[in-house]
Amino acid sequence: MILESVITCPHCAIAKSEAMPTDACQFFYTCTGCGATLHTAPYYLAMIAPVLVLASGVVSVDFYAWLSLAVLILGGSTIIWWATERAWGKFS
Ligand SMILES: [Zn+2]
């Protein structure tokens, strides 16, 4: 997994788009403009935090959507089965 991130150097204000592998411990980034070493950990956190929130939110929404759908299907089929039984019981 590689995330594309724009790193803006606070020393020379050069913005550079960097492909940052999330599995690499690249917490330090050397600026190509002035050669200053930047701490990229805050950038990682700024990128990862919303993604995690979004991912967990999507997963839970999907899970509860599936759960409610399953309950709806089970409940609906049970009601239909029960109603059909009652109807058939009445008719026979
Ligand atoms: Zn710089």
PDB file of the backbone (N, CA, C, O) and the ligand in Angstrom, with CONECT records:
HET     ZN  A 101       1
ATOM      1  N   MET A   1       0.848  -1.193   0.000  1.00  0.00           N
ATOM      2  CA  MET A   1       0.000   0.000   0.000  1.00  0.00           C
ATOM      3  C   MET A   1       0.881   1.238   0.000  1.00  0.00           C
ATOM      4  O   MET A   1       1.738   1.403   0.868  1.00  0.00           O
ATOM      5  N   ILE A   2       0.668   2.090  -0.961  1.00  0.00           N
ATOM      6  CA  ILE A   2       1.453   3.315  -1.078  1.00  0.00           C
ATOM      7  C   ILE A   2       0.507   4.505  -1.119  1.00  0.00           C
ATOM      8  O   ILE A   2      -0.430   4.545  -1.916  1.00  0.00           O
ATOM      9  N   LEU A   3       0.764   5.462  -0.258  1.00  0.00           N
ATOM     10  CA  LEU A   3      -0.056   6.663  -0.223  1.00  0.00           C
ATOM     11  C   LEU A   3       0.713   7.814  -0.858  1.00  0.00           C
ATOM     12  O   LEU A   3       1.907   7.996  -0.621  1.00  0.00           O
ATOM     13  N   GLU A   4       0.005   8.574  -1.662  1.00  0.00           N
ATOM     14  CA  GLU A   4       0.602   9.756  -2.279  1.00  0.00           C
ATOM     15  C   GLU A   4       0.369  10.932  -1.343  1.00  0.00           C
ATOM     16  O   GLU A   4      -0.761  11.215  -0.944  1.00  0.00           O
ATOM     17  N   SER A   5       1.444  11.601  -1.007  1.00  0.00           N
ATOM     18  CA  SER A   5       1.313  12.702  -0.065  1.00  0.00           C
ATOM     19  C   SER A   5       2.116  13.901  -0.526  1.00  0.00           C
ATOM     20  O   SER A   5       3.226  13.764  -1.040  1.00  0.00           O
ATOM     21  N   VAL A   6       1.548  15.059  -0.338  1.00  0.00           N
ATOM     22  CA  VAL A   6       2.255  16.297  -0.674  1.00  0.00           C
ATOM     23  C   VAL A   6       2.926  16.810   0.590  1.00  0.00           C
ATOM     24  O   VAL A   6       2.268  17.132   1.579  1.00  0.00           O
ATOM     25  N   ILE A   7       4.250  16.879   0.534  1.00  0.00           N
ATOM     26  CA  ILE A   7       5.024  17.363   1.676  1.00  0.00           C
ATOM     27  C   ILE A   7       5.471  18.792   1.386  1.00  0.00           C
ATOM     28  O   ILE A   7       6.112  19.066   0.371  1.00  0.00           O
ATOM     29  N   THR A   8       5.124  19.678   2.281  1.00  0.00           N
ATOM     30  CA  THR A   8       5.530  21.079   2.135  1.00  0.00           C
ATOM     31  C   THR A   8       6.624  21.372   3.146  1.00  0.00           C
ATOM     32  O   THR A   8       6.440  21.227   4.354  1.00  0.00           O
ATOM     33  N   CYS A   9       7.755  21.785   2.625  1.00  0.00           N
ATOM     34  CA  CYS A   9       8.892  22.084   3.501  1.00  0.00           C
ATOM     35  C   CYS A   9       8.664  23.403   4.230  1.00  0.00           C
ATOM     36  O   CYS A   9       8.364  24.412   3.593  1.00  0.00           O
ATOM     37  N   PRO A  10       8.799  23.413   5.555  1.00  0.00           N
ATOM     38  CA  PRO A  10       8.593  24.653   6.316  1.00  0.00           C
ATOM     39  C   PRO A  10       9.770  25.616   6.195  1.00  0.00           C
ATOM     40  O   PRO A  10       9.667  26.781   6.579  1.00  0.00           O
ATOM     41  N   HIS A  11      10.895  25.123   5.657  1.00  0.00           N
ATOM     42  CA  HIS A  11      12.088  25.967   5.576  1.00  0.00           C
ATOM     43  C   HIS A  11      12.143  26.745   4.263  1.00  0.00           C
ATOM     44  O   HIS A  11      12.476  27.930   4.248  1.00  0.00           O
ATOM     45  N   CYS A  12      11.811  26.060   3.150  1.00  0.00           N
ATOM     46  CA  CYS A  12      11.910  26.735   1.856  1.00  0.00           C
ATOM     47  C   CYS A  12      10.570  26.742   1.116  1.00  0.00           C
ATOM     48  O   CYS A  12      10.481  27.230  -0.011  1.00  0.00           O
ATOM     49  N   ALA A  13       9.537  26.203   1.751  1.00  0.00           N
ATOM     50  CA  ALA A  13       8.169  26.221   1.224  1.00  0.00           C
ATOM     51  C   ALA A  13       8.021  25.488  -0.101  1.00  0.00           C
ATOM     52  O   ALA A  13       7.116  25.787  -0.880  1.00  0.00           O
ATOM     53  N   ILE A  14       8.907  24.526  -0.363  1.00  0.00           N
ATOM     54  CA  ILE A  14       8.786  23.716  -1.569  1.00  0.00           C
ATOM     55  C   ILE A  14       7.810  22.574  -1.291  1.00  0.00           C
ATOM     56  O   ILE A  14       7.988  21.816  -0.338  1.00  0.00           O
ATOM     57  N   ALA A  15       6.794  22.459  -2.114  1.00  0.00           N
ATOM     58  CA  ALA A  15       5.821  21.374  -1.990  1.00  0.00           C
ATOM     59  C   ALA A  15       6.169  20.286  -2.987  1.00  0.00           C
ATOM     60  O   ALA A  15       6.326  20.544  -4.181  1.00  0.00           O
ATOM     61  N   LYS A  16       6.289  19.075  -2.487  1.00  0.00           N
ATOM     62  CA  LYS A  16       6.662  17.957  -3.352  1.00  0.00           C
ATOM     63  C   LYS A  16       5.733  16.779  -3.088  1.00  0.00           C
ATOM     64  O   LYS A  16       5.478  16.414  -1.940  1.00  0.00           O
ATOM     65  N   SER A  17       5.234  16.194  -4.169  1.00  0.00           N
ATOM     66  CA  SER A  17       4.374  15.021  -4.036  1.00  0.00           C
ATOM     67  C   SER A  17       5.237  13.781  -3.914  1.00  0.00           C
ATOM     68  O   SER A  17       6.058  13.490  -4.784  1.00  0.00           O
ATOM     69  N   GLU A  18       5.045  13.063  -2.837  1.00  0.00           N
ATOM     70  CA  GLU A  18       5.853  11.883  -2.574  1.00  0.00           C
ATOM     71  C   GLU A  18       4.971  10.658  -2.388  1.00  0.00           C
ATOM     72  O   GLU A  18       3.947  10.711  -1.707  1.00  0.00           O
ATOM     73  N   ALA A  19       5.380   9.560  -3.001  1.00  0.00           N
ATOM     74  CA  ALA A  19       4.712   8.285  -2.752  1.00  0.00           C
ATOM     75  C   ALA A  19       5.305   7.708  -1.480  1.00  0.00           C
ATOM     76  O   ALA A  19       6.483   7.349  -1.444  1.00  0.00           O
ATOM     77  N   MET A  20       4.493   7.618  -0.439  1.00  0.00           N
ATOM     78  CA  MET A  20       4.997   7.181   0.850  1.00  0.00           C
ATOM     79  C   MET A  20       4.483   5.788   1.184  1.00  0.00           C
ATOM     80  O   MET A  20       3.297   5.606   1.461  1.00  0.00           O
ATOM     81  N   PRO A  21       5.386   4.799   1.157  1.00  0.00           N
ATOM     82  CA  PRO A  21       4.951   3.452   1.549  1.00  0.00           C
ATOM     83  C   PRO A  21       4.614   3.407   3.024  1.00  0.00           C
ATOM     84  O   PRO A  21       5.426   3.809   3.856  1.00  0.00           O
ATOM     85  N   THR A  22       3.432   2.927   3.360  1.00  0.00           N
ATOM     86  CA  THR A  22       2.958   2.958   4.746  1.00  0.00           C
ATOM     87  C   THR A  22       3.682   1.935   5.619  1.00  0.00           C
ATOM     88  O   THR A  22       3.716   2.068   6.842  1.00  0.00           O
ATOM     89  N   ASP A  23       4.267   0.900   4.977  1.00  0.00           N
ATOM     90  CA  ASP A  23       4.928  -0.122   5.773  1.00  0.00           C
ATOM     91  C   ASP A  23       6.382   0.250   6.077  1.00  0.00           C
ATOM     92  O   ASP A  23       7.028  -0.413   6.888  1.00  0.00           O
ATOM     93  N   ALA A  24       6.895   1.285   5.447  1.00  0.00           N
ATOM     94  CA  ALA A  24       8.272   1.702   5.686  1.00  0.00           C
ATOM     95  C   ALA A  24       8.308   2.714   6.828  1.00  0.00           C
ATOM     96  O   ALA A  24       7.395   3.521   7.005  1.00  0.00           O
ATOM     97  N   CYS A  25       9.387   2.640   7.590  1.00  0.00           N
ATOM     98  CA  CYS A  25       9.529   3.553   8.722  1.00  0.00           C
ATOM     99  C   CYS A  25      10.220   4.826   8.254  1.00  0.00           C
ATOM    100  O   CYS A  25      11.300   5.172   8.734  1.00  0.00           O
ATOM    101  N   GLN A  26       9.589   5.518   7.313  1.00  0.00           N
ATOM    102  CA  GLN A  26      10.160   6.740   6.758  1.00  0.00           C
ATOM    103  C   GLN A  26       9.605   7.935   7.510  1.00  0.00           C
ATOM    104  O   GLN A  26       8.791   8.697   6.988  1.00  0.00           O
ATOM    105  N   PHE A  27      10.058   8.084   8.744  1.00  0.00           N
ATOM    106  CA  PHE A  27       9.548   9.172   9.564  1.00  0.00           C
ATOM    107  C   PHE A  27      10.361  10.454   9.360  1.00  0.00           C
ATOM    108  O   PHE A  27      10.020  11.516   9.879  1.00  0.00           O
ATOM    109  N   PHE A  28      11.434  10.324   8.597  1.00  0.00           N
ATOM    110  CA  PHE A  28      12.226  11.502   8.303  1.00  0.00           C
ATOM    111  C   PHE A  28      12.338  11.657   6.801  1.00  0.00           C
ATOM    112  O   PHE A  28      12.552  10.683   6.078  1.00  0.00           O
ATOM    113  N   TYR A  29      12.194  12.866   6.343  1.00  0.00           N
ATOM    114  CA  TYR A  29      12.220  13.141   4.912  1.00  0.00           C
ATOM    115  C   TYR A  29      13.181  14.283   4.656  1.00  0.00           C
ATOM    116  O   TYR A  29      13.098  15.339   5.284  1.00  0.00           O
ATOM    117  N   THR A  30      14.102  14.056   3.717  1.00  0.00           N
ATOM    118  CA  THR A  30      15.077  15.096   3.385  1.00  0.00           C
ATOM    119  C   THR A  30      14.551  15.933   2.226  1.00  0.00           C
ATOM    120  O   THR A  30      14.264  15.414   1.148  1.00  0.00           O
ATOM    121  N   CYS A  31      14.433  17.217   2.463  1.00  0.00           N
ATOM    122  CA  CYS A  31      13.895  18.132   1.457  1.00  0.00           C
ATOM    123  C   CYS A  31      14.836  18.226   0.269  1.00  0.00           C
ATOM    124  O   CYS A  31      16.052  18.348   0.422  1.00  0.00           O
ATOM    125  N   THR A  32      14.244  18.166  -0.924  1.00  0.00           N
ATOM    126  CA  THR A  32      15.054  18.241  -2.141  1.00  0.00           C
ATOM    127  C   THR A  32      15.442  19.681  -2.459  1.00  0.00           C
ATOM    128  O   THR A  32      16.349  19.922  -3.256  1.00  0.00           O
ATOM    129  N   GLY A  33      14.759  20.632  -1.839  1.00  0.00           N
ATOM    130  CA  GLY A  33      15.030  22.043  -2.110  1.00  0.00           C
ATOM    131  C   GLY A  33      16.182  22.587  -1.288  1.00  0.00           C
ATOM    132  O   GLY A  33      17.087  23.222  -1.830  1.00  0.00           O
ATOM    133  N   CYS A  34      16.159  22.339   0.044  1.00  0.00           N
ATOM    134  CA  CYS A  34      17.172  22.919   0.915  1.00  0.00           C
ATOM    135  C   CYS A  34      17.933  21.862   1.700  1.00  0.00           C
ATOM    136  O   CYS A  34      18.889  22.188   2.405  1.00  0.00           O
ATOM    137  N   GLY A  35      17.531  20.619   1.592  1.00  0.00           N
ATOM    138  CA  GLY A  35      18.249  19.534   2.236  1.00  0.00           C
ATOM    139  C   GLY A  35      17.932  19.377   3.710  1.00  0.00           C
ATOM    140  O   GLY A  35      18.594  18.606   4.404  1.00  0.00           O
ATOM    141  N   ALA A  36      16.926  20.097   4.204  1.00  0.00           N
ATOM    142  CA  ALA A  36      16.548  20.003   5.607  1.00  0.00           C
ATOM    143  C   ALA A  36      15.813  18.686   5.857  1.00  0.00           C
ATOM    144  O   ALA A  36      15.056  18.214   5.008  1.00  0.00           O
ATOM    145  N   THR A  37      16.043  18.109   7.017  1.00  0.00           N
ATOM    146  CA  THR A  37      15.374  16.866   7.382  1.00  0.00           C
ATOM    147  C   THR A  37      14.051  17.190   8.067  1.00  0.00           C
ATOM    148  O   THR A  37      14.010  17.900   9.071  1.00  0.00           O
ATOM    149  N   LEU A  38      12.981  16.659   7.509  1.00  0.00           N
ATOM    150  CA  LEU A  38      11.644  16.933   8.038  1.00  0.00           C
ATOM    151  C   LEU A  38      11.113  15.711   8.767  1.00  0.00           C
ATOM    152  O   LEU A  38      11.390  14.568   8.402  1.00  0.00           O
ATOM    153  N   HIS A  39      10.357  15.984   9.788  1.00  0.00           N
ATOM    154  CA  HIS A  39       9.681  14.904  10.495  1.00  0.00           C
ATOM    155  C   HIS A  39       8.351  14.633   9.788  1.00  0.00           C
ATOM    156  O   HIS A  39       7.465  15.487   9.765  1.00  0.00           O
ATOM    157  N   THR A  40       8.228  13.469   9.228  1.00  0.00           N
ATOM    158  CA  THR A  40       7.023  13.154   8.454  1.00  0.00           C
ATOM    159  C   THR A  40       5.971  12.423   9.278  1.00  0.00           C
ATOM    160  O   THR A  40       4.878  12.150   8.782  1.00  0.00           O
ATOM    161  N   ALA A  41       6.289  12.101  10.538  1.00  0.00           N
ATOM    162  CA  ALA A  41       5.325  11.399  11.394  1.00  0.00           C
ATOM    163  C   ALA A  41       3.981  12.120  11.488  1.00  0.00           C
ATOM    164  O   ALA A  41       2.943  11.468  11.378  1.00  0.00           O
ATOM    165  N   PRO A  42       3.961  13.462  11.690  1.00  0.00           N
ATOM    166  CA  PRO A  42       2.661  14.162  11.718  1.00  0.00           C
ATOM    167  C   PRO A  42       1.894  14.013  10.410  1.00  0.00           C
ATOM    168  O   PRO A  42       0.664  13.953  10.419  1.00  0.00           O
ATOM    169  N   TYR A  43       2.607  13.953   9.282  1.00  0.00           N
ATOM    170  CA  TYR A  43       1.950  13.782   7.991  1.00  0.00           C
ATOM    171  C   TYR A  43       1.291  12.411   7.922  1.00  0.00           C
ATOM    172  O   TYR A  43       0.168  12.266   7.438  1.00  0.00           O
ATOM    173  N   TYR A  44       2.018  11.400   8.419  1.00  0.00           N
ATOM    174  CA  TYR A  44       1.475  10.043   8.456  1.00  0.00           C
ATOM    175  C   TYR A  44       0.198  10.019   9.284  1.00  0.00           C
ATOM    176  O   TYR A  44      -0.818   9.473   8.855  1.00  0.00           O
ATOM    177  N   LEU A  45       0.254  10.611  10.470  1.00  0.00           N
ATOM    178  CA  LEU A  45      -0.896  10.640  11.377  1.00  0.00           C
ATOM    179  C   LEU A  45      -2.052  11.390  10.736  1.00  0.00           C
ATOM    180  O   LEU A  45      -3.198  10.944  10.809  1.00  0.00           O
ATOM    181  N   ALA A  46      -1.760  12.534  10.103  1.00  0.00           N
ATOM    182  CA  ALA A  46      -2.798  13.344   9.462  1.00  0.00           C
ATOM    183  C   ALA A  46      -3.465  12.572   8.328  1.00  0.00           C
ATOM    184  O   ALA A  46      -4.654  12.745   8.061  1.00  0.00           O
ATOM    185  N   MET A  47      -2.684  11.716   7.665  1.00  0.00           N
ATOM    186  CA  MET A  47      -3.236  10.937   6.554  1.00  0.00           C
ATOM    187  C   MET A  47      -3.984   9.708   7.057  1.00  0.00           C
ATOM    188  O   MET A  47      -5.078   9.396   6.588  1.00  0.00           O
ATOM    189  N   ILE A  48      -3.377   9.020   8.016  1.00  0.00           N
ATOM    190  CA  ILE A  48      -3.895   7.723   8.459  1.00  0.00           C
ATOM    191  C   ILE A  48      -5.161   7.880   9.303  1.00  0.00           C
ATOM    192  O   ILE A  48      -6.100   7.099   9.148  1.00  0.00           O
ATOM    193  N   ALA A  49      -5.202   8.864  10.183  1.00  0.00           N
ATOM    194  CA  ALA A  49      -6.339   9.048  11.092  1.00  0.00           C
ATOM    195  C   ALA A  49      -7.690   9.141  10.371  1.00  0.00           C
ATOM    196  O   ALA A  49      -8.602   8.390  10.715  1.00  0.00           O
ATOM    197  N   PRO A  50      -7.854  10.039   9.379  1.00  0.00           N
ATOM    198  CA  PRO A  50      -9.157  10.102   8.686  1.00  0.00           C
ATOM    199  C   PRO A  50      -9.476   8.823   7.923  1.00  0.00           C
ATOM    200  O   PRO A  50     -10.634   8.412   7.838  1.00  0.00           O
ATOM    201  N   VAL A  51      -8.445   8.199   7.371  1.00  0.00           N
ATOM    202  CA  VAL A  51      -8.638   6.951   6.615  1.00  0.00           C
ATOM    203  C   VAL A  51      -9.163   5.863   7.543  1.00  0.00           C
ATOM    204  O   VAL A  51     -10.081   5.125   7.185  1.00  0.00           O
ATOM    205  N   LEU A  52      -8.581   5.764   8.737  1.00  0.00           N
ATOM    206  CA  LEU A  52      -9.004   4.766   9.720  1.00  0.00           C
ATOM    207  C   LEU A  52     -10.426   5.032  10.172  1.00  0.00           C
ATOM    208  O   LEU A  52     -11.228   4.105  10.282  1.00  0.00           O
ATOM    209  N   VAL A  53     -10.744   6.290  10.434  1.00  0.00           N
ATOM    210  CA  VAL A  53     -12.091   6.678  10.866  1.00  0.00           C
ATOM    211  C   VAL A  53     -13.096   6.341   9.775  1.00  0.00           C
ATOM    212  O   VAL A  53     -14.165   5.787  10.032  1.00  0.00           O
ATOM    213  N   LEU A  54     -12.719   6.695   8.546  1.00  0.00           N
ATOM    214  CA  LEU A  54     -13.593   6.435   7.397  1.00  0.00           C
ATOM    215  C   LEU A  54     -13.776   4.934   7.200  1.00  0.00           C
ATOM    216  O   LEU A  54     -14.888   4.450   6.988  1.00  0.00           O
ATOM    217  N   ALA A  55     -12.660   4.207   7.276  1.00  0.00           N
ATOM    218  CA  ALA A  55     -12.698   2.755   7.053  1.00  0.00           C
ATOM    219  C   ALA A  55     -13.548   2.065   8.119  1.00  0.00           C
ATOM    220  O   ALA A  55     -14.385   1.222   7.798  1.00  0.00           O
ATOM    221  N   SER A  56     -13.335   2.422   9.385  1.00  0.00           N
ATOM    222  CA  SER A  56     -14.101   1.817  10.471  1.00  0.00           C
ATOM    223  C   SER A  56     -15.571   2.199  10.354  1.00  0.00           C
ATOM    224  O   SER A  56     -16.452   1.382  10.619  1.00  0.00           O
ATOM    225  N   GLY A  57     -15.836   3.448   9.954  1.00  0.00           N
ATOM    226  CA  GLY A  57     -17.205   3.910   9.765  1.00  0.00           C
ATOM    227  C   GLY A  57     -17.894   3.142   8.651  1.00  0.00           C
ATOM    228  O   GLY A  57     -19.038   2.716   8.806  1.00  0.00           O
ATOM    229  N   VAL A  58     -17.207   2.962   7.528  1.00  0.00           N
ATOM    230  CA  VAL A  58     -17.760   2.235   6.381  1.00  0.00           C
ATOM    231  C   VAL A  58     -18.017   0.787   6.758  1.00  0.00           C
ATOM    232  O   VAL A  58     -19.054   0.221   6.413  1.00  0.00           O
ATOM    233  N   VAL A  59     -17.061   0.187   7.472  1.00  0.00           N
ATOM    234  CA  VAL A  59     -17.183  -1.210   7.870  1.00  0.00           C
ATOM    235  C   VAL A  59     -18.371  -1.404   8.790  1.00  0.00           C
ATOM    236  O   VAL A  59     -19.159  -2.331   8.605  1.00  0.00           O
ATOM    237  N   SER A  60     -18.505  -0.523   9.795  1.00  0.00           N
ATOM    238  CA  SER A  60     -19.601  -0.662  10.759  1.00  0.00           C
ATOM    239  C   SER A  60     -20.942  -0.395  10.085  1.00  0.00           C
ATOM    240  O   SER A  60     -21.925  -1.078  10.373  1.00  0.00           O
ATOM    241  N   VAL A  61     -20.991   0.587   9.194  1.00  0.00           N
ATOM    242  CA  VAL A  61     -22.219   0.893   8.457  1.00  0.00           C
ATOM    243  C   VAL A  61     -22.611  -0.311   7.606  1.00  0.00           C
ATOM    244  O   VAL A  61     -23.774  -0.714   7.574  1.00  0.00           O
ATOM    245  N   ASP A  62     -21.611  -0.882   6.912  1.00  0.00           N
ATOM    246  CA  ASP A  62     -21.856  -2.060   6.093  1.00  0.00           C
ATOM    247  C   ASP A  62     -22.343  -3.220   6.948  1.00  0.00           C
ATOM    248  O   ASP A  62     -23.284  -3.923   6.577  1.00  0.00           O
ATOM    249  N   PHE A  63     -21.687  -3.421   8.113  1.00  0.00           N
ATOM    250  CA  PHE A  63     -22.030  -4.529   9.002  1.00  0.00           C
ATOM    251  C   PHE A  63     -23.462  -4.396   9.490  1.00  0.00           C
ATOM    252  O   PHE A  63     -24.231  -5.356   9.437  1.00  0.00           O
ATOM    253  N   TYR A  64     -23.825  -3.204   9.969  1.00  0.00           N
ATOM    254  CA  TYR A  64     -25.173  -2.998  10.506  1.00  0.00           C
ATOM    255  C   TYR A  64     -26.213  -3.009   9.390  1.00  0.00           C
ATOM    256  O   TYR A  64     -27.357  -3.418   9.591  1.00  0.00           O
ATOM    257  N   ALA A  65     -25.796  -2.555   8.214  1.00  0.00           N
ATOM    258  CA  ALA A  65     -26.699  -2.607   7.064  1.00  0.00           C
ATOM    259  C   ALA A  65     -27.008  -4.066   6.720  1.00  0.00           C
ATOM    260  O   ALA A  65     -28.156  -4.436   6.477  1.00  0.00           O
ATOM    261  N   TRP A  66     -25.943  -4.890   6.707  1.00  0.00           N
ATOM    262  CA  TRP A  66     -26.120  -6.315   6.422  1.00  0.00           C
ATOM    263  C   TRP A  66     -26.934  -6.988   7.517  1.00  0.00           C
ATOM    264  O   TRP A  66     -27.794  -7.825   7.245  1.00  0.00           O
ATOM    265  N   LEU A  67     -26.646  -6.607   8.774  1.00  0.00           N
ATOM    266  CA  LEU A  67     -27.341  -7.193   9.926  1.00  0.00           C
ATOM    267  C   LEU A  67     -28.826  -6.863   9.870  1.00  0.00           C
ATOM    268  O   LEU A  67     -29.669  -7.744  10.041  1.00  0.00           O
ATOM    269  N   SER A  68     -29.148  -5.591   9.629  1.00  0.00           N
ATOM    270  CA  SER A  68     -30.551  -5.180   9.558  1.00  0.00           C
ATOM    271  C   SER A  68     -31.231  -5.818   8.362  1.00  0.00           C
ATOM    272  O   SER A  68     -32.411  -6.165   8.418  1.00  0.00           O
ATOM    273  N   LEU A  69     -30.480  -5.971   7.280  1.00  0.00           N
ATOM    274  CA  LEU A  69     -31.022  -6.611   6.082  1.00  0.00           C
ATOM    275  C   LEU A  69     -31.340  -8.077   6.376  1.00  0.00           C
ATOM    276  O   LEU A  69     -32.389  -8.585   5.980  1.00  0.00           O
ATOM    277  N   ALA A  70     -30.412  -8.759   7.084  1.00  0.00           N
ATOM    278  CA  ALA A  70     -30.607 -10.170   7.445  1.00  0.00           C
ATOM    279  C   ALA A  70     -31.804 -10.313   8.380  1.00  0.00           C
ATOM    280  O   ALA A  70     -32.619 -11.220   8.212  1.00  0.00           O
ATOM    281  N   VAL A  71     -31.912  -9.424   9.359  1.00  0.00           N
ATOM    282  CA  VAL A  71     -33.039  -9.427  10.306  1.00  0.00           C
ATOM    283  C   VAL A  71     -34.343  -9.183   9.552  1.00  0.00           C
ATOM    284  O   VAL A  71     -35.359  -9.833   9.799  1.00  0.00           O
ATOM    285  N   LEU A  72     -34.283  -8.234   8.633  1.00  0.00           N
ATOM    286  CA  LEU A  72     -35.460  -7.889   7.827  1.00  0.00           C
ATOM    287  C   LEU A  72     -35.903  -9.087   6.992  1.00  0.00           C
ATOM    288  O   LEU A  72     -37.092  -9.398   6.920  1.00  0.00           O
ATOM    289  N   ILE A  73     -34.937  -9.756   6.363  1.00  0.00           N
ATOM    290  CA  ILE A  73     -35.235 -10.918   5.508  1.00  0.00           C
ATOM    291  C   ILE A  73     -35.783 -12.063   6.361  1.00  0.00           C
ATOM    292  O   ILE A  73     -36.791 -12.677   6.014  1.00  0.00           O
ATOM    293  N   LEU A  74     -35.106 -12.344   7.484  1.00  0.00           N
ATOM    294  CA  LEU A  74     -35.530 -13.427   8.378  1.00  0.00           C
ATOM    295  C   LEU A  74     -36.902 -13.129   8.965  1.00  0.00           C
ATOM    296  O   LEU A  74     -37.790 -13.982   8.963  1.00  0.00           O
ATOM    297  N   GLY A  75     -37.064 -11.904   9.471  1.00  0.00           N
ATOM    298  CA  GLY A  75     -38.330 -11.487  10.053  1.00  0.00           C
ATOM    299  C   GLY A  75     -39.442 -11.501   9.021  1.00  0.00           C
ATOM    300  O   GLY A  75     -40.545 -11.976   9.291  1.00  0.00           O
ATOM    301  N   GLY A  76     -39.150 -10.982   7.843  1.00  0.00           N
ATOM    302  CA  GLY A  76     -40.127 -10.933   6.764  1.00  0.00           C
ATOM    303  C   GLY A  76     -40.562 -12.311   6.328  1.00  0.00           C
ATOM    304  O   GLY A  76     -41.752 -12.571   6.154  1.00  0.00           O
ATOM    305  N   SER A  77     -39.583 -13.205   6.151  1.00  0.00           N
ATOM    306  CA  SER A  77     -39.893 -14.566   5.717  1.00  0.00           C
ATOM    307  C   SER A  77     -40.657 -15.314   6.799  1.00  0.00           C
ATOM    308  O   SER A  77     -41.527 -16.133   6.502  1.00  0.00           O
ATOM    309  N   THR A  78     -40.323 -15.027   8.074  1.00  0.00           N
ATOM    310  CA  THR A  78     -41.031 -15.651   9.198  1.00  0.00           C
ATOM    311  C   THR A  78     -42.486 -15.200   9.221  1.00  0.00           C
ATOM    312  O   THR A  78     -43.394 -16.005   9.425  1.00  0.00           O
ATOM    313  N   ILE A  79     -42.694 -13.906   9.010  1.00  0.00           N
ATOM    314  CA  ILE A  79     -44.061 -13.354   8.989  1.00  0.00           C
ATOM    315  C   ILE A  79     -44.851 -13.943   7.819  1.00  0.00           C
ATOM    316  O   ILE A  79     -46.016 -14.312   7.962  1.00  0.00           O
ATOM    317  N   ILE A  80     -44.188 -14.024   6.656  1.00  0.00           N
ATOM    318  CA  ILE A  80     -44.845 -14.578   5.464  1.00  0.00           C
ATOM    319  C   ILE A  80     -45.195 -16.051   5.707  1.00  0.00           C
ATOM    320  O   ILE A  80     -46.293 -16.506   5.386  1.00  0.00           O
ATOM    321  N   TRP A  81     -44.215 -16.799   6.292  1.00  0.00           N
ATOM    322  CA  TRP A  81     -44.419 -18.225   6.580  1.00  0.00           C
ATOM    323  C   TRP A  81     -45.577 -18.412   7.566  1.00  0.00           C
ATOM    324  O   TRP A  81     -46.438 -19.273   7.389  1.00  0.00           O
ATOM    325  N   TRP A  82     -45.566 -17.557   8.634  1.00  0.00           N
ATOM    326  CA  TRP A  82     -46.588 -17.625   9.688  1.00  0.00           C
ATOM    327  C   TRP A  82     -47.962 -17.281   9.102  1.00  0.00           C
ATOM    328  O   TRP A  82     -48.950 -17.962   9.377  1.00  0.00           O
ATOM    329  N   ALA A  83     -48.015 -16.222   8.295  1.00  0.00           N
ATOM    330  CA  ALA A  83     -49.267 -15.777   7.671  1.00  0.00           C
ATOM    331  C   ALA A  83     -49.788 -16.847   6.715  1.00  0.00           C
ATOM    332  O   ALA A  83     -50.989 -17.108   6.644  1.00  0.00           O
ATOM    333  N   THR A  84     -48.840 -17.470   5.968  1.00  0.00           N
ATOM    334  CA  THR A  84     -49.233 -18.517   5.020  1.00  0.00           C
ATOM    335  C   THR A  84     -49.788 -19.726   5.759  1.00  0.00           C
ATOM    336  O   THR A  84     -50.777 -20.327   5.339  1.00  0.00           O
ATOM    337  N   GLU A  85     -49.134 -20.076   6.872  1.00  0.00           N
ATOM    338  CA  GLU A  85     -49.594 -21.187   7.708  1.00  0.00           C
ATOM    339  C   GLU A  85     -51.016 -20.927   8.205  1.00  0.00           C
ATOM    340  O   GLU A  85     -51.884 -21.799   8.164  1.00  0.00           O
ATOM    341  N   ARG A  86     -51.222 -19.689   8.678  1.00  0.00           N
ATOM    342  CA  ARG A  86     -52.537 -19.291   9.205  1.00  0.00           C
ATOM    343  C   ARG A  86     -53.596 -19.357   8.093  1.00  0.00           C
ATOM    344  O   ARG A  86     -54.706 -19.855   8.282  1.00  0.00           O
ATOM    345  N   ALA A  87     -53.197 -18.829   6.926  1.00  0.00           N
ATOM    346  CA  ALA A  87     -54.118 -18.794   5.797  1.00  0.00           C
ATOM    347  C   ALA A  87     -54.474 -20.231   5.352  1.00  0.00           C
ATOM    348  O   ALA A  87     -55.636 -20.559   5.112  1.00  0.00           O
ATOM    349  N   TRP A  88     -53.431 -21.064   5.255  1.00  0.00           N
ATOM    350  CA  TRP A  88     -53.636 -22.457   4.830  1.00  0.00           C
ATOM    351  C   TRP A  88     -54.462 -23.193   5.880  1.00  0.00           C
ATOM    352  O   TRP A  88     -55.315 -24.021   5.560  1.00  0.00           O
ATOM    353  N   GLY A  89     -54.182 -22.864   7.152  1.00  0.00           N
ATOM    354  CA  GLY A  89     -54.934 -23.500   8.236  1.00  0.00           C
ATOM    355  C   GLY A  89     -56.399 -23.153   8.146  1.00  0.00           C
ATOM    356  O   GLY A  89     -57.271 -23.988   8.390  1.00  0.00           O
ATOM    357  N   LYS A  90     -56.656 -21.914   7.793  1.00  0.00           N
ATOM    358  CA  LYS A  90     -58.028 -21.435   7.665  1.00  0.00           C
ATOM    359  C   LYS A  90     -58.743 -22.139   6.500  1.00  0.00           C
ATOM    360  O   LYS A  90     -59.906 -22.533   6.585  1.00  0.00           O
ATOM    361  N   PHE A  91     -57.979 -22.271   5.415  1.00  0.00           N
ATOM    362  CA  PHE A  91     -58.605 -22.792   4.194  1.00  0.00           C
ATOM    363  C   PHE A  91     -58.824 -24.297   4.249  1.00  0.00           C
ATOM    364  O   PHE A  91     -59.774 -24.804   3.652  1.00  0.00           O
ATOM    365  N   SER A  92     -57.952 -25.025   4.965  1.00  0.00           N
ATOM    366  CA  SER A  92     -58.056 -26.478   4.940  1.00  0.00           C
ATOM    367  C   SER A  92     -59.037 -27.028   5.990  1.00  0.00           C
ATOM    368  O   SER A  92     -59.225 -28.241   6.084  1.00  0.00           O
TER     369      SER A  92
HETATM  370 ZN    ZN A 101      13.213  22.711   2.106  1.00  0.00          ZN2+
END
